[in-house]
Amino acid sequence: MGKFVVRQTQSGYTWALKAGNGEIIAVGGEVFTTLAAAKGGCESVAKNAGIAGIEDQTAEGFEQVKCPKFEIYTDKKGETRFRLKASNGQVIAASEGYTTKSACKNGIESVIKNSADAPIEETEG
């Protein structure tokens, strides 16, 4: 089972979603000013991930999907990434770079699975 880990930084609060094996599979799309806001961000990911569609922007002539959605895209380094957008279009989670699209899709599946009912833990710095 996954968990959200919230930590305080010098500029605010951030979170990461960790899979059961401890690997980070997604991070928050912003730095939050309060602990409550960071926890709200985690809850938003849990709520939206399970109902989000997938928009593969790496495919030629891709079909646009309504938010909430996972967007698969290629970054400047040529790696495949995903971002999760809420119903209002705001990016609420982002992934690391993957070397293949199938690995990126596995990351999306992991977010869906691990964010559902995931506890939120606070950690120091």
PyMOL commands that set and color helices and strands:
alter all, ss='L'
color gray80, all
select helices_A, chain A and resi 35-49+101-115
alter helices_A, ss='H'
color red, helices_A
select strands_A, chain A and resi 3-9+12-18+24-28+53-56+69-74+80-85+91-94+120-123
alter strands_A, ss='S'
color yellow, strands_A
deselect
rebuild
show_as cartoon
